[in-house]
Every structure is written in structure tokens, then in C-alpha cells.
Amino acid sequence: MKLSDFVVRESIITDLSSASKEAAIRTMVESLATSGSIKPTDQESIIAAILKREELGSTGIGKGVAVPHTKHVSVDKLVATIALSKTGVEFASLDGEKVHILFLLVSPPDRPGDHLRALENISRHLRNDNFCNFLKQSNSAQAVIELLEEADNNQLG
């Protein structure tokens, strides 16, 4: 499973200005709707499902990274977007730091294996400091996609 298989190019945000967790999640879900990956009528229930997941424990995993996610009946395949924040988002992260890299994942409830594989794949890449540093420096969706493709092909030492 490759990042470039489920990250929606048209939904990538490289200049996220949201300061709060809810605003960031809302902006990212809206970008998935704008890209046509989810129906606009499903936005609010997807946002609510992600925020409910956050109540169980923050998906701010530390080192400036968060991976908000949920399973939702409105999608029939994995969809994800990435948002980059220069100023950082208050995300109640495990280490108390602001988040600068956000991967938001929505997957079908009947494909839990795909959901777990996608989260594992995202997490593995986010543990790579080179990947995170290059990602933070990306100024366009195209640059992000090229980085994902390099990571998919194991070209980032």
C-alpha cells in the first residue's frame, strides 16, 4: 500500500492557517469535499466522527505530527489528505508541542485491515526525520506528491 495511492493530490494544503484542532480538521475535511473525494453532505458527520475519535486520545503523536482518522460509511475507499502548518496547530499532542504536519485519513468501516495498514504506512514514514523535514519544506501540492512517491519507492534514506 502506497501513500500516493490514497492521498488525494487535489486536497493537499501546504499553508494551513487554522490554530485549533477542530478548525484544522474542518479545513482538511472541507478540502476532501472540494476535491470530490467525499460528498459535501457528509462533511459534518465525518468531522464529528474524527472529533469523537480525538476524545479517546489525541492523534497528535509527537514531534509536530498528527494523524486524525476515522472510519465512515460514506467512503468506499481510503481517502487521505495532508496539511502543513508553518505556525503550528494546538492539537493536545502527547508531547505538548504544536503540530506542523497533519495526515487525515477516512476509510470504509468494512475494510479495517486497509485502515490499519494505511495508518501503519503513514506512521512509518512520519518516523523518518528526512521525510518530515522535506515535507515541512514543501510549498506546493506537487512537491508533497513527489515526496510521497519518493517515500513509496524507499528513496528517502
C-alpha positions in Angstrom: 0.0 0.0 0.0 1.5 3.3 -1.1 0.8 6.8 0.3 0.3 8.1 -3.2 -2.5 5.5 -3.7 -4.8 7.2 -1.1 -3.6 10.7 -0.5 -5.8 13.0 -2.7 -3.5 15.3 -4.6 -6.2 18.0 -5.1 -6.9 18.2 -1.3 -3.4 18.8 -0.1 -3.0 22.1 1.9 0.5 23.5 2.2 -0.4 26.7 4.1 -2.8 25.7 6.8 -3.7 28.7 8.9 -6.0 27.0 11.4 -4.8 27.4 15.0 -7.1 24.8 16.7 -7.5 21.1 16.3 -11.2 21.4 15.3 -10.5 24.2 12.8 -7.7 22.2 11.2 -9.8 19.0 10.9 -12.7 21.0 9.5 -10.4 22.6 6.9 -8.9 19.3 5.9 -12.3 17.5 5.5 -13.6 20.5 3.5 -10.6 20.1 1.2 -11.5 16.5 0.6 -15.1 17.6 -0.2 -13.8 20.3 -2.6 -11.6 17.7 -4.3 -14.7 15.5 -4.9 -13.3 12.7 -2.6 -16.2 12.9 -0.2 -19.7 14.3 -0.6 -20.2 17.8 0.8 -23.3 16.5 2.6 -21.1 14.0 4.5 -18.6 16.6 5.7 -20.2 17.4 9.1 -20.7 13.7 10.1 -17.1 12.9 9.1 -15.8 15.9 11.1 -17.9 14.7 14.1 -16.6 11.2 13.8 -13.0 12.4 13.7 -13.5 14.7 16.7 -15.2 11.8 18.6 -12.1 9.7 17.9 -9.9 12.5 19.2 -11.9 12.4 22.5 -10.5 8.9 23.0 -7.0 10.3 22.9 -5.2 12.8 20.8 -3.8 11.6 17.4 -1.1 14.2 17.9 1.7 11.6 18.1 4.6 14.0 18.9 7.4 15.6 17.1 5.0 18.1 15.4 2.9 15.4 13.8 -0.8 14.4 14.0 -2.8 11.7 12.2 -6.5 12.3 12.7 -8.6 9.5 11.3 -11.9 7.7 11.3 -13.9 5.0 9.6 -17.0 6.3 7.8 -19.8 4.7 5.9 -19.8 7.5 3.2 -16.5 6.4 1.7 -16.0 3.2 -0.4 -12.1 3.5 -0.4 -9.4 5.0 1.7 -9.0 8.8 1.2 -6.5 11.0 2.9 -5.2 14.5 2.8 -2.1 16.3 4.2 -2.0 19.7 5.7 1.2 21.6 6.6 1.2 24.5 9.1 4.1 26.9 9.4 2.8 28.4 12.7 1.6 25.1 14.2 -1.8 23.8 15.5 -2.7 23.3 19.1 -3.5 19.6 19.0 -3.2 18.3 22.6 -0.2 16.2 21.3 1.4 13.6 23.5 4.5 15.8 23.9 2.6 19.1 24.3 4.1 20.5 21.1 2.2 22.2 18.3 1.6 20.2 15.2 3.0 21.2 11.8 2.3 18.0 9.7 -1.2 16.6 9.7 -2.3 13.4 7.8 -6.1 13.0 7.8 -7.4 9.6 6.9 -11.0 8.4 6.3 -11.7 4.8 5.4 -14.7 2.5 4.9 -15.8 0.7 8.1 -15.9 -2.7 6.3 -12.1 -2.5 5.5 -10.4 -2.4 8.9 -7.3 -4.0 7.6 -6.8 -1.3 5.0 -7.3 1.3 7.7 -4.7 -0.2 9.9 -2.2 -0.7 7.0 -2.7 2.9 5.9 -2.1 4.2 9.5 1.0 2.0 9.8 2.3 3.2 6.5 1.8 6.9 7.4 3.3 6.3 10.9 6.4 4.6 9.5 7.1 7.4 7.1 6.5 10.1 9.8 9.1 8.4 12.0 11.7 9.2 9.2 13.2 12.6 10.1 14.2 13.2 6.4 10.7 12.6 5.3 9.3 15.1 7.9 11.9 17.7 7.2 11.3 17.6 3.4 7.5 17.6 4.0 7.7 20.7 6.1 9.6 22.5 3.4 7.1 21.6 0.7 5.4 24.7 -0.7 3.0 23.0 -3.2 0.8 20.0 -3.5 3.0 18.8 -6.4 6.1 18.9 -4.1 4.2 16.9 -1.5 3.1 14.3 -4.1 6.7 14.0 -5.4 7.9 13.4 -1.8 5.2 10.8 -1.2 6.2 9.0 -4.4 9.9 9.0 -3.3 8.9 7.7 0.1 6.7 5.0 -1.6 9.8 3.9 -3.6 12.0 3.9 -0.5 14.3 6.6 -1.9 14.4 8.6 1.3 17.2 7.2 3.4 
